[in-house]
Amino acid sequence: MDSPDALSREKMTMHKVTRAEIRSRQDYESARDEFRRKVFAQKQDRRIHLGPYLTFLFENHDTILYQVQEMIRTEGIDGEPAIQHEIDTYNELLGDRGELGCTLLIEISDEAERAPLLARWTNLQKTLYLMTQSGERSPAQFDPRQVGTDRISSVQYLKFAVGDRVLQGIGCSHPDFELEVELEPRQVAALSMDLVTS
């Protein structure tokens, strides 16, 4: 049986999750606690808050592998077509080389505000961008199918084409909350590593 470290070792050589990496539910259960600890540590450096409502969760190989394994565990998935479907679905969240993929959470705790704001922000994705140290903006890329005609979903999947540029911050130009925040050094380092190993 592989050691728990084997679950994250592939990150250094490939980006997309492959079928060969998926462990049986029994094997995964034995390594789950240690792998969860490592993935959650990685997520800390890839979680970025922009104002009171927007949280960006940047994905990498390990976070996607974790989500696939957790889905298989929770749903009791055993059949090969179903396993491959989970792999393909979650791999779509990862960018290609030079791209960063992320899950955007629009967190509105007040139920009375939630529906009106999600209706008001239908064009939010068009106003999001990453900033580089050279002063360029990399706009968010998104699938228009995620956006309804009358409101935006509170969970969005975005990609940013960054290339080999060094990141500096993240911003939004929406008139409701024009805002930019600088990334912390640990966040820059984590996202830069993801670009190199994509």
FIRO-493255 format. One line per field, with one value per atom (N, C-alpha, C): z, y, x; residue number from 1. Coordinates in pm, 1 decimal. Last residue first. Example, Ala and Ser with C-alpha at 12.3 -4.5 7.8 and 13.67 -1.06 7.14 Angstrom:
2
c3 <- [708.0, 714.0, 787.0, 780.0, 780.0, 780.0]
c2 <- [-225.0, -106.0, 3.0, -569.0, -450.0, -330.0]
c1 <- [1285.0, 1367.0, 1290.0, 1319.0, 1230.0, 1320.0]
n <- [2, 2, 2, 1, 1, 1]
***
This chain:
198
c3 <- [-1348.3, -1425.2, -1556.7, -1200.2, -1204.7, -1280.9, -1222.8, -1268.6, -1289.2, -1103.2, -1244.2, -1301.8, -842.0, -920.3, -1069.3, -766.0, -774.4, -858.6, -761.6, -856.5, -874.2, -548.3, -681.9, -789.0, -336.0, -362.5, -504.6, -349.0, -364.0, -400.8, -299.3, -425.6, -451.6, -38.4, -143.1, -281.3, 99.1, 97.0, -10.5, 64.2, 3.0, -4.7, -8.9, 86.4, 19.4, -258.2, -207.8, -107.0, -212.2, -246.1, -184.3, -350.3, -234.2, -284.2, -455.5, -486.7, -356.1, -563.6, -457.0, -512.1, -585.8, -653.0, -546.9, -547.9, -456.9, -536.0, -739.3, -601.8, -502.2, -987.3, -918.9, -775.3, -1019.8, -1015.6, -938.5, -1032.2, -1077.5, -1079.6, -819.7, -875.9, -912.7, -782.1, -776.0, -842.2, -636.7, -698.7, -682.3, -686.0, -614.6, -693.0, -804.5, -696.8, -618.6, -975.6, -926.7, -814.1, -1256.3, -1110.5, -1060.1, -1557.7, -1484.3, -1333.8, -1735.4, -1640.4, -1559.1, -1749.2, -1815.0, -1711.3, -1672.6, -1612.4, -1685.9, -1705.2, -1787.0, -1742.3, -1477.2, -1506.7, -1586.4, -1434.3, -1470.3, -1503.9, -1211.3, -1292.5, -1328.5, -1110.3, -1143.6, -1247.1, -830.0, -967.7, -987.1, -628.3, -652.0, -800.2, -639.9, -532.4, -539.0, -969.5, -867.6, -762.0, -1046.4, -1053.3, -944.2, -1223.0, -1104.3, -1129.4, -1466.2, -1363.8, -1237.2, -1633.1, -1691.3, -1584.4, -1488.3, -1525.8, -1582.0, -1565.0, -1530.9, -1579.7, -1660.6, -1515.9, -1474.1, -1927.3, -1884.5, -1733.7, -1967.2, -1960.5, -1914.9, -1780.7, -1870.9, -1858.9, -1769.6, -1709.7, -1817.3, -1664.6, -1773.4, -1710.3, -1538.2, -1513.4, -1640.2, -1671.8, -1639.1, -1616.7, -1545.7, -1612.6, -1576.6, -1587.5, -1529.8, -1613.9, -1509.9, -1600.6, -1521.4, -1348.9, -1362.7, -1456.0, -1289.8, -1400.3, -1427.2, -1102.8, -1055.5, -1163.6, -1182.9, -1183.0, -1137.3, -1062.4, -1095.2, -1090.2, -1182.8, -1107.0, -1154.1, -1169.8, -1235.9, -1133.5, -1251.1, -1163.4, -1238.2, -1408.7, -1339.4, -1249.8, -1506.6, -1604.2, -1537.5, -1286.3, -1335.0, -1430.1, -1255.1, -1163.4, -1222.0, -1376.6, -1458.8, -1375.2, -1176.9, -1285.9, -1373.6, -933.1, -971.6, -1085.9, -870.9, -910.1, -971.4, -786.3, -907.0, -960.3, -556.4, -662.7, -794.0, -411.8, -452.6, -564.5, -373.1, -445.8, -495.2, -229.8, -361.2, -436.8, 14.9, -78.7, -218.5, 202.2, 103.4, -10.5, 359.8, 296.6, 187.2, 464.6, 365.6, 292.7, 513.3, 535.7, 426.3, 406.8, 522.3, 547.0, 122.7, 172.0, 285.5, -63.7, 69.2, 125.0, -333.3, -300.7, -171.4, -417.8, -329.8, -302.4, -689.2, -626.2, -544.7, -749.0, -713.7, -641.5, -1019.0, -881.9, -870.9, -1197.6, -1183.5, -1039.3, -1390.1, -1255.5, -1254.7, -1652.8, -1606.4, -1461.6, -1737.7, -1738.6, -1694.0, -1865.1, -1825.3, -1840.2, -1772.3, -1844.2, -1802.4, -1452.1, -1576.8, -1647.2, -1310.3, -1321.5, -1454.6, -1335.4, -1251.0, -1259.5, -1476.0, -1548.8, -1466.7, -1288.2, -1362.6, -1441.3, -1210.0, -1122.8, -1192.7, -1435.5, -1388.5, -1305.3, -1453.2, -1563.4, -1517.7, -1205.2, -1240.1, -1347.4, -1231.8, -1124.8, -1155.5, -1449.4, -1460.2, -1353.2, -1343.9, -1447.4, -1466.3, -1168.7, -1116.2, -1218.0, -1352.0, -1253.8, -1194.0, -1496.0, -1565.0, -1467.8, -1276.3, -1349.9, -1424.3, -965.1, -1107.4, -1181.0, -705.0, -735.4, -885.5, -459.3, -602.6, -625.3, -222.7, -238.1, -383.4, -171.2, -254.1, -273.2, -14.4, 36.0, -39.3, -177.1, -40.9, 3.7, -407.7, -417.2, -279.8, -295.1, -361.9, -371.2, -201.0, -105.7, -168.0, -437.4, -340.6, -240.9, -553.1, -620.4, -520.4, -365.0, -391.2, -460.2, -379.7, -254.9, -279.8, -638.3, -601.0, -473.9, -602.9, -691.8, -660.7, -430.8, -388.1, -474.5, -585.0, -462.0, -416.9, -809.3, -825.8, -699.8, -701.9, -761.4, -767.6, -695.4, -694.7, -749.8, -484.3, -599.4, -585.4, -393.2, -353.0, -474.6, -295.1, -406.2, -348.5, -179.2, -138.4, -258.2, -122.7, -222.4, -162.6, 74.9, 9.8, -73.6, 181.3, 273.6, 209.4, -2.0, 56.4, 142.2, -84.3, -147.3, -97.0, 27.7, 49.4, -17.3, -76.8, -80.3, -67.4, -36.1, -5.4, 8.0, -49.3, -176.8, -157.9, 195.8, 114.2, -17.1, 276.7, 351.4, 268.8, 113.1, 87.9, 161.7, 231.2, 99.9, 71.6, 461.3, 474.4, 342.3, 346.9, 414.8, 437.1, 253.8, 158.2, 224.0, 496.3, 397.6, 299.3, 620.3, 687.5, 587.2, 433.0, 462.7, 526.2, 462.4, 336.4, 355.6, 723.2, 690.2, 562.2, 692.5, 791.5, 757.8, 482.2, 469.1, 566.7, 469.3, 452.3, 461.5, 499.5, 588.1, 580.2, 295.6, 434.7, 529.1, 67.5, 94.6, 240.8, 85.3, 95.1, 129.3, 55.8, 174.2, 192.9, -194.4, -75.7, 51.8, -385.7, -345.8, -220.2, -528.2, -442.9, -418.0, -823.1, -736.2, -658.2, -1003.8, -871.9, -773.2, -1241.9, -1170.2, -1029.4, -1344.3, -1282.2, -1197.8, -1258.5, -1345.8, -1269.4, -1253.4, -1180.0, -1278.6, -1394.4, -1395.6, -1316.5, -1348.1, -1294.2, -1284.8, -1250.1, -1337.1, -1268.8, -1074.6, -1211.6, -1304.9, -820.8, -871.6, -1018.2, -761.0, -787.6, -852.3, -684.5, -826.9, -860.0, -405.6, -475.8, -622.4, -263.2, -306.4, -390.6, -213.6, -263.3, -315.1, -97.2, -238.8, -296.9, 172.0, 88.8, -58.7, 278.3, 254.3, 165.4, 84.3, 202.7, 174.3, -75.9, -79.4, 55.1, 0.0, 0.0, 0.0]
c2 <- [2315.2, 2288.4, 2222.2, 2390.4, 2247.5, 2215.4, 2668.1, 2594.5, 2447.9, 2734.5, 2767.3, 2687.9, 2650.5, 2585.8, 2613.7, 2831.8, 2690.2, 2615.9, 3064.2, 3054.5, 2908.9, 3008.5, 3017.0, 3009.4, 3009.5, 2892.4, 2894.1, 3268.6, 3150.1, 3027.8, 3427.9, 3441.3, 3316.6, 3342.3, 3317.8, 3328.0, 3429.9, 3286.3, 3251.1, 3714.7, 3639.6, 3489.6, 3800.2, 3780.9, 3699.8, 4022.6, 3887.7, 3886.3, 4311.0, 4251.4, 4112.4, 4384.7, 4345.4, 4284.4, 4620.2, 4540.6, 4505.1, 4714.8, 4677.7, 4598.3, 4825.9, 4836.4, 4818.6, 4724.0, 4714.6, 4709.8, 4806.7, 4787.5, 4775.1, 4813.5, 4939.9, 4923.9, 4590.9, 4606.6, 4734.0, 4525.3, 4659.5, 4681.8, 4359.9, 4361.4, 4504.9, 4167.6, 4283.4, 4262.7, 4070.4, 4032.0, 4148.2, 4074.1, 4095.4, 4045.6, 3974.3, 4073.2, 4086.9, 3716.9, 3778.3, 3877.6, 3713.6, 3704.1, 3781.2, 3526.7, 3652.8, 3630.2, 3325.7, 3314.8, 3443.5, 3301.4, 3278.4, 3261.9, 3349.6, 3430.8, 3416.0, 3334.5, 3308.3, 3403.4, 3198.7, 3318.9, 3278.0, 3079.6, 3056.5, 3190.7, 2972.2, 3070.3, 3020.2, 2898.6, 2837.4, 2925.1, 2990.1, 3008.3, 2943.2, 2998.3, 2926.6, 2938.5, 3134.7, 3172.7, 3097.0, 3239.5, 3136.2, 3179.7, 3534.8, 3458.9, 3352.5, 3593.3, 3596.3, 3513.0, 3589.9, 3680.5, 3685.8, 3412.8, 3539.2, 3639.3, 3266.6, 3268.6, 3404.6, 3137.6, 3259.4, 3249.4, 2922.5, 2933.0, 3046.1, 2954.3, 2867.7, 2870.1, 3095.5, 3170.9, 3085.8, 3021.6, 2959.1, 3034.0, 3258.0, 3179.2, 3123.8, 3423.9, 3353.4, 3262.2, 3736.7, 3604.4, 3551.3, 3905.7, 3896.3, 3752.3, 4027.2, 3904.9, 3883.4, 4327.1, 4260.4, 4138.4, 4442.6, 4393.0, 4330.0, 4517.7, 4610.3, 4564.7, 4336.7, 4428.8, 4525.4, 4176.7, 4275.4, 4374.7, 4150.7, 4104.0, 4215.0, 4068.4, 4170.6, 4109.9, 3915.3, 3905.0, 4013.5, 4014.1, 4002.3, 3975.7, 4070.0, 4013.2, 3996.3, 4139.0, 4248.8, 4199.9, 3925.5, 4011.8, 4120.6, 3820.8, 3753.9, 3842.2, 3987.6, 3997.3, 3937.6, 4017.1, 4038.8, 4041.7, 3982.7, 3884.0, 3900.1, 4113.2, 4085.5, 3985.3, 4130.4, 4254.3, 4227.1, 3875.8, 3926.4, 4050.1, 3868.1, 3773.5, 3814.2, 4066.9, 4089.3, 3994.3, 3953.4, 4079.7, 4103.6, 3708.7, 3705.6, 3837.7, 3816.0, 3722.4, 3728.7, 3970.7, 4038.1, 3946.5, 3786.9, 3891.3, 3964.0, 3635.3, 3575.1, 3679.6, 3719.9, 3771.3, 3718.8, 3620.3, 3553.8, 3597.2, 3546.4, 3648.8, 3585.6, 3478.4, 3446.5, 3563.0, 3322.2, 3449.7, 3427.0, 3165.4, 3157.2, 3298.1, 3028.6, 3154.2, 3131.4, 2821.4, 2822.6, 2953.6, 2839.6, 2860.6, 2847.3, 2790.5, 2767.3, 2788.6, 2954.0, 2918.5, 2900.7, 2877.0, 2918.9, 2876.5, 2766.9, 2912.2, 2966.8, 2481.5, 2544.7, 2696.3, 2496.9, 2439.7, 2514.3, 2482.3, 2544.6, 2463.2, 2279.7, 2315.8, 2382.1, 2200.5, 2316.4, 2364.1, 1967.9, 2088.5, 2215.1, 1773.1, 1821.8, 1948.5, 1713.4, 1797.0, 1848.5, 1560.2, 1677.1, 1769.6, 1351.2, 1446.9, 1575.0, 1221.2, 1273.4, 1380.7, 1149.4, 1239.7, 1302.1, 972.9, 1093.9, 1195.4, 768.6, 852.6, 981.1, 663.4, 718.3, 811.6, 577.7, 679.9, 744.4, 377.9, 498.0, 611.3, 193.7, 268.1, 390.1, 193.9, 164.1, 252.3, 304.3, 193.9, 171.2, 539.9, 515.6, 404.8, 646.6, 502.3, 461.0, 912.6, 857.8, 706.3, 946.8, 987.0, 919.5, 844.0, 795.0, 823.3, 996.0, 849.9, 790.7, 1248.8, 1216.4, 1065.6, 1225.8, 1246.9, 1214.9, 1198.1, 1088.7, 1103.1, 1450.6, 1327.4, 1213.0, 1622.1, 1630.5, 1504.1, 1541.6, 1528.6, 1529.9, 1615.6, 1475.1, 1450.2, 1893.4, 1822.0, 1672.7, 1947.7, 1982.5, 1911.5, 1858.1, 1789.4, 1822.3, 2037.0, 1891.9, 1824.4, 2320.3, 2258.4, 2107.4, 2621.0, 2475.3, 2434.4, 2884.8, 2841.0, 2692.4, 3031.1, 2910.6, 2855.6, 3344.0, 3268.9, 3150.6, 3500.6, 3416.1, 3332.8, 3796.3, 3710.2, 3633.7, 3968.1, 3869.6, 3764.8, 4169.8, 4088.5, 3971.8, 4162.1, 4226.7, 4129.9, 3875.4, 4006.8, 4073.5, 3627.5, 3701.2, 3838.0, 3323.6, 3468.6, 3536.5, 3035.1, 3096.9, 3247.3, 2919.8, 2942.1, 2997.5, 2859.6, 2951.2, 2987.5, 2676.4, 2800.8, 2904.1, 2456.1, 2545.0, 2677.7, 2329.0, 2391.8, 2490.4, 2237.4, 2330.4, 2402.1, 2061.4, 2179.3, 2282.8, 1867.7, 1945.8, 2071.6, 1765.4, 1827.2, 1915.3, 1666.0, 1766.8, 1840.1, 1476.5, 1592.4, 1703.5, 1289.1, 1361.4, 1485.9, 1197.2, 1263.9, 1345.4, 1086.9, 1191.7, 1269.9, 885.2, 1005.9, 1116.8, 642.0, 756.4, 890.3, 464.8, 449.5, 569.3, 539.8, 558.7, 553.0, 452.4, 596.1, 621.9, 177.8, 232.8, 381.6, 170.8, 115.2, 173.0, 282.6, 347.4, 297.4, 292.3, 228.7, 297.9, 596.5, 479.9, 419.2, 733.9, 715.9, 585.6, 740.6, 798.7, 770.6, 643.7, 563.4, 615.1, 846.8, 731.1, 650.4, 1170.1, 1055.0, 940.1, 1521.5, 1395.8, 1282.9, 1752.4, 1685.5, 1554.4, 1795.8, 1883.4, 1810.8, 1657.9, 1668.8, 1750.6, 1670.1, 1631.8, 1641.8, 1740.4, 1801.1, 1769.3, 1587.8, 1729.3, 1793.0, 1333.3, 1357.8, 1505.6, 1332.9, 1338.6, 1376.4, 1297.3, 1433.0, 1442.5, 1025.6, 1093.3, 1232.4, 954.1, 921.6, 991.6, 1003.8, 1103.0, 1077.7, 771.3, 887.2, 992.3, 502.1, 586.1, 701.2, 224.7, 349.1, 419.4, -119.1, 0.0, 124.4]
c1 <- [137.2, 14.5, 46.3, 349.3, 322.7, 195.3, 347.0, 464.5, 432.0, 104.4, 126.6, 242.7, 149.6, 45.3, 62.6, 346.2, 381.4, 278.3, 192.3, 303.6, 345.7, 25.0, -32.0, 75.5, 215.7, 131.6, 77.3, 327.1, 412.7, 330.4, 101.5, 174.1, 258.0, 51.6, -47.5, 16.4, 273.5, 245.8, 144.0, 248.6, 359.2, 333.4, -93.9, 14.7, 125.0, -214.3, -194.5, -80.4, -413.1, -284.1, -275.2, -730.3, -650.2, -520.3, -972.3, -854.6, -784.8, -1298.6, -1207.1, -1090.8, -1616.5, -1487.1, -1379.1, -1901.5, -1787.4, -1657.8, -2085.1, -2131.1, -2017.0, -1953.6, -1984.0, -2032.3, -1680.2, -1825.8, -1859.7, -1418.7, -1454.4, -1604.8, -1196.9, -1331.2, -1364.9, -889.4, -975.8, -1110.0, -579.0, -705.4, -801.9, -218.7, -343.5, -463.1, 14.0, 24.9, -105.3, 201.8, 78.7, 105.5, 405.8, 400.3, 279.1, 347.1, 356.6, 341.2, 320.4, 431.7, 449.7, -29.9, 98.5, 208.0, -289.3, -183.9, -51.7, -616.1, -498.2, -387.0, -832.1, -755.7, -632.4, -1165.6, -1026.2, -962.2, -1431.3, -1359.8, -1220.4, -1746.8, -1618.9, -1549.7, -1953.2, -1909.7, -1774.0, -2231.1, -2105.2, -2071.9, -2465.7, -2373.6, -2241.9, -2559.0, -2547.9, -2445.8, -2743.6, -2619.3, -2622.2, -3054.8, -2969.9, -2845.1, -3186.1, -3237.3, -3153.0, -3062.6, -3108.7, -3151.5, -2765.5, -2905.6, -2944.1, -2456.0, -2527.9, -2672.0, -2324.0, -2336.9, -2430.4, -2293.5, -2403.6, -2423.1, -2062.8, -2189.1, -2306.8, -1786.6, -1882.3, -2014.6, -1516.2, -1623.0, -1713.3, -1227.1, -1294.8, -1397.7, -1126.3, -1182.7, -1247.0, -835.7, -978.2, -1022.7, -553.3, -597.1, -743.6, -382.4, -498.4, -533.2, -48.8, -152.2, -266.4, 160.4, 49.7, -61.0, 352.4, 382.4, 267.3, 240.1, 336.7, 375.5, -111.7, 25.6, 119.0, -435.4, -336.5, -196.6, -730.2, -606.7, -511.5, -1079.2, -948.9, -838.9, -1423.8, -1321.2, -1189.0, -1634.7, -1566.1, -1452.1, -1768.4, -1700.8, -1617.1, -1899.6, -1778.6, -1698.8, -2131.0, -2016.9, -1889.8, -2372.3, -2252.2, -2125.0, -2561.5, -2556.8, -2433.0, -2618.7, -2480.4, -2468.6, -2885.7, -2817.3, -2680.0, -2944.3, -3010.3, -2938.6, -2797.8, -2763.3, -2830.2, -2938.0, -2799.9, -2758.2, -3197.3, -3179.8, -3037.0, -3121.9, -3186.5, -3172.2, -2993.3, -2931.6, -2993.0, -3120.4, -3036.2, -2995.4, -3250.0, -3330.3, -3252.8, -3042.4, -3132.7, -3215.2, -2719.9, -2854.9, -2948.0, -2482.3, -2542.7, -2687.0, -2345.2, -2437.5, -2516.9, -2083.9, -2133.4, -2215.2, -1996.1, -2059.9, -2137.3, -1703.9, -1819.5, -1870.5, -1545.4, -1583.5, -1710.4, -1280.8, -1422.2, -1448.3, -1043.3, -1087.7, -1238.6, -739.4, -882.2, -923.2, -500.9, -542.5, -693.5, -271.4, -402.8, -422.9, -38.2, -46.1, -180.9, -195.7, -69.6, -80.9, -547.0, -434.1, -307.7, -718.2, -678.8, -571.8, -972.4, -831.4, -803.4, -1230.5, -1205.8, -1061.6, -1227.3, -1265.0, -1241.0, -1185.3, -1069.1, -1100.1, -1446.7, -1364.8, -1239.7, -1531.0, -1606.2, -1518.2, -1346.8, -1360.3, -1428.6, -1393.0, -1261.0, -1272.7, -1663.4, -1622.0, -1486.4, -1641.0, -1723.9, -1685.8, -1490.2, -1430.5, -1510.1, -1683.5, -1558.1, -1494.9, -1875.0, -1910.5, -1785.4, -1737.1, -1788.8, -1820.8, -1672.3, -1570.2, -1625.2, -1850.0, -1842.9, -1744.2, -1856.1, -1766.2, -1747.3, -1938.8, -1922.4, -1820.4, -2048.2, -2031.4, -2013.8, -2058.6, -2166.3, -2155.0, -1828.9, -1960.2, -2074.2, -1616.3, -1640.0, -1782.8, -1640.7, -1647.1, -1679.2, -1603.5, -1729.3, -1747.6, -1341.4, -1449.8, -1585.8, -1196.4, -1196.7, -1312.3, -1252.1, -1293.4, -1301.5, -1135.8, -1278.8, -1330.7, -863.7, -938.2, -1089.3, -803.0, -795.3, -875.2, -829.9, -922.3, -921.1, -621.8, -757.3, -861.0, -401.1, -437.7, -579.1, -394.1, -407.3, -459.9, -590.9, -473.0, -495.0, -787.8, -774.6, -638.1, -874.0, -796.7, -765.9, -1147.1, -1076.7, -1002.6, -1248.0, -1190.5, -1113.3, -1530.0, -1418.2, -1375.3, -1710.1, -1645.3, -1527.8, -1816.0, -1901.3, -1827.8, -1656.2, -1736.1, -1809.9, -1340.6, -1456.4, -1537.0, -1220.4, -1228.1, -1355.5, -1000.0, -1124.1, -1114.1, -873.0, -854.1, -989.7, -696.5, -826.3, -805.5, -454.3, -522.5, -663.2, -357.6, -277.6, -345.7, -550.3, -532.5, -456.7, -514.4, -628.7, -614.3, -297.8, -281.0, -393.6, -424.8, -312.7, -287.4, -602.4, -655.9, -546.5, -422.0, -500.5, -555.0, -319.5, -230.3, -307.5, -550.5, -468.3, -379.1, -633.6, -718.5, -636.1, -425.5, -441.0, -527.0, -470.8, -344.7, -356.9, -728.9, -702.4, -576.0, -702.9, -786.1, -747.9, -589.3, -499.4, -572.4, -798.2, -681.8, -587.6, -968.5, -1011.0, -892.0, -837.0, -847.2, -882.7, -874.1, -739.3, -742.7, -1156.7, -1091.8, -951.5, -1200.0, -1256.0, -1189.4, -895.7, -1021.1, -1071.8, -769.5, -757.8, -895.3, -659.6, -775.2, -762.2, -454.6, -430.7, -542.9, -550.3, -451.7, -425.5, -708.3, -773.4, -675.7, -569.4, -587.3, -651.8, -598.6, -608.6, -634.7, -366.5, -495.4, -489.2, -86.1, -189.5, -322.6, 230.5, 115.3, 8.9, 443.8, 471.8, 351.6, 368.6, 489.7, 513.8, 148.2, 129.3, 250.8, 209.8, 192.4, 179.4, 208.6, 336.1, 320.8, -22.0, 8.7, 135.4, -38.5, -157.8, -125.6, 196.9, 179.2, 58.1, 176.4, 244.0, 222.5, 63.8, -22.3, 42.5, 214.5, 208.0, 112.6, 48.2, 123.7, 115.4, 84.2, 0.0, 88.0]
n <- [198, 198, 198, 197, 197, 197, 196, 196, 196, 195, 195, 195, 194, 194, 194, 193, 193, 193, 192, 192, 192, 191, 191, 191, 190, 190, 190, 189, 189, 189, 188, 188, 188, 187, 187, 187, 186, 186, 186, 185, 185, 185, 184, 184, 184, 183, 183, 183, 182, 182, 182, 181, 181, 181, 180, 180, 180, 179, 179, 179, 178, 178, 178, 177, 177, 177, 176, 176, 176, 175, 175, 175, 174, 174, 174, 173, 173, 173, 172, 172, 172, 171, 171, 171, 170, 170, 170, 169, 169, 169, 168, 168, 168, 167, 167, 167, 166, 166, 166, 165, 165, 165, 164, 164, 164, 163, 163, 163, 162, 162, 162, 161, 161, 161, 160, 160, 160, 159, 159, 159, 158, 158, 158, 157, 157, 157, 156, 156, 156, 155, 155, 155, 154, 154, 154, 153, 153, 153, 152, 152, 152, 151, 151, 151, 150, 150, 150, 149, 149, 149, 148, 148, 148, 147, 147, 147, 146, 146, 146, 145, 145, 145, 144, 144, 144, 143, 143, 143, 142, 142, 142, 141, 141, 141, 140, 140, 140, 139, 139, 139, 138, 138, 138, 137, 137, 137, 136, 136, 136, 135, 135, 135, 134, 134, 134, 133, 133, 133, 132, 132, 132, 131, 131, 131, 130, 130, 130, 129, 129, 129, 128, 128, 128, 127, 127, 127, 126, 126, 126, 125, 125, 125, 124, 124, 124, 123, 123, 123, 122, 122, 122, 121, 121, 121, 120, 120, 120, 119, 119, 119, 118, 118, 118, 117, 117, 117, 116, 116, 116, 115, 115, 115, 114, 114, 114, 113, 113, 113, 112, 112, 112, 111, 111, 111, 110, 110, 110, 109, 109, 109, 108, 108, 108, 107, 107, 107, 106, 106, 106, 105, 105, 105, 104, 104, 104, 103, 103, 103, 102, 102, 102, 101, 101, 101, 100, 100, 100, 99, 99, 99, 98, 98, 98, 97, 97, 97, 96, 96, 96, 95, 95, 95, 94, 94, 94, 93, 93, 93, 92, 92, 92, 91, 91, 91, 90, 90, 90, 89, 89, 89, 88, 88, 88, 87, 87, 87, 86, 86, 86, 85, 85, 85, 84, 84, 84, 83, 83, 83, 82, 82, 82, 81, 81, 81, 80, 80, 80, 79, 79, 79, 78, 78, 78, 77, 77, 77, 76, 76, 76, 75, 75, 75, 74, 74, 74, 73, 73, 73, 72, 72, 72, 71, 71, 71, 70, 70, 70, 69, 69, 69, 68, 68, 68, 67, 67, 67, 66, 66, 66, 65, 65, 65, 64, 64, 64, 63, 63, 63, 62, 62, 62, 61, 61, 61, 60, 60, 60, 59, 59, 59, 58, 58, 58, 57, 57, 57, 56, 56, 56, 55, 55, 55, 54, 54, 54, 53, 53, 53, 52, 52, 52, 51, 51, 51, 50, 50, 50, 49, 49, 49, 48, 48, 48, 47, 47, 47, 46, 46, 46, 45, 45, 45, 44, 44, 44, 43, 43, 43, 42, 42, 42, 41, 41, 41, 40, 40, 40, 39, 39, 39, 38, 38, 38, 37, 37, 37, 36, 36, 36, 35, 35, 35, 34, 34, 34, 33, 33, 33, 32, 32, 32, 31, 31, 31, 30, 30, 30, 29, 29, 29, 28, 28, 28, 27, 27, 27, 26, 26, 26, 25, 25, 25, 24, 24, 24, 23, 23, 23, 22, 22, 22, 21, 21, 21, 20, 20, 20, 19, 19, 19, 18, 18, 18, 17, 17, 17, 16, 16, 16, 15, 15, 15, 14, 14, 14, 13, 13, 13, 12, 12, 12, 11, 11, 11, 10, 10, 10, 9, 9, 9, 8, 8, 8, 7, 7, 7, 6, 6, 6, 5, 5, 5, 4, 4, 4, 3, 3, 3, 2, 2, 2, 1, 1, 1]
***
